[in-house]
């Protein structure tokens, strides 16, 4: 007699299959903290509850394609004033297109 036991933890491959994703996408979700995991011995296992929770959520911000994040909604461009100045960036000086005169110039 064979008993079906509900899995509590999934392998990365089983998680990918359950979510219709690639194993690489599952690794990305784990790395970014969007999918929790447990390390047991040398295995990485994902709780069934985390797989179900991820499947129920909406994920409108990014679509993962060929290793590139593609925003679905257009992001607003940052204004130069929004970015704090870096202490390593050269400070631009005003350019008034005025050539300073030399005190001892023969021109």
C-alpha positions in Angstrom: 0.0 0.0 0.0 1.4 3.4 -1.0 0.7 6.4 1.1 0.8 9.9 -0.3 2.5 12.2 2.1 2.2 16.0 1.6 5.6 17.6 1.1 6.5 20.2 3.6 9.7 21.2 1.9 10.5 21.4 -1.8 13.8 21.1 -3.6 14.8 24.0 -5.9 13.8 21.9 -8.9 10.4 21.0 -7.4 9.8 24.6 -6.5 10.6 25.7 -10.0 8.2 23.2 -11.4 5.5 24.1 -9.0 5.8 27.8 -9.9 6.4 27.2 -13.6 9.8 29.0 -13.4 13.4 28.0 -14.0 15.7 26.8 -11.3 17.8 29.9 -11.9 14.7 32.1 -11.3 14.1 30.3 -8.0 17.7 30.9 -7.1 17.2 34.6 -7.9 14.1 34.8 -5.7 15.9 33.1 -2.8 18.9 35.5 -3.2 16.7 38.6 -3.2 14.8 37.3 -0.2 11.4 37.0 -2.0 11.3 33.3 -1.4 12.4 31.8 2.0 14.5 28.7 2.2 16.0 26.3 4.8 19.4 24.8 4.5 19.4 21.2 5.8 22.8 19.6 5.4 24.0 20.4 2.0 20.5 20.8 0.6 18.5 24.0 0.0 14.8 23.4 0.7 11.9 25.8 0.3 8.9 25.5 2.6 5.6 24.6 0.9 4.0 27.5 2.7 6.5 29.9 1.1 5.8 28.4 -2.4 2.1 28.8 -1.9 2.4 32.4 -0.5 4.6 33.4 -3.5 2.1 31.9 -5.9 -0.8 33.8 -4.3 1.0 37.2 -4.4 1.0 39.6 -7.3 4.4 40.5 -8.8 3.8 43.5 -11.0 7.2 45.3 -10.4 9.6 43.2 -12.5 9.6 40.4 -15.0 12.7 38.3 -15.0 13.9 37.6 -18.6 17.3 36.3 -19.7 19.0 37.6 -16.6 17.7 41.2 -17.0 15.1 42.9 -14.8 12.5 44.5 -17.1 10.2 47.0 -15.3 6.6 46.6 -16.3 5.7 50.1 -15.1 7.8 53.0 -16.3 10.1 54.3 -13.6 10.4 58.0 -13.1 13.9 59.3 -13.9 15.8 60.7 -11.0 16.4 64.4 -11.1 20.0 65.6 -10.5 18.8 67.4 -7.4 17.4 64.1 -6.0 20.8 62.5 -6.0 23.0 63.5 -3.1 26.5 64.6 -4.2 29.2 62.0 -3.9 32.3 63.0 -2.2 34.3 61.3 -4.9 32.7 63.1 -7.8 34.5 66.2 -9.1 32.6 69.3 -8.3 31.7 71.2 -11.5 32.7 74.9 -11.6 30.7 77.5 -13.3 31.9 78.3 -16.8 31.1 81.8 -17.9 33.3 81.5 -21.1 35.4 84.4 -19.8 39.1 84.1 -20.2 41.0 85.7 -17.2 43.5 88.3 -18.1 47.1 87.9 -17.0 48.7 90.8 -15.2 51.9 90.7 -17.1 50.6 89.7 -20.5 51.9 91.3 -23.7 48.8 90.4 -25.6 
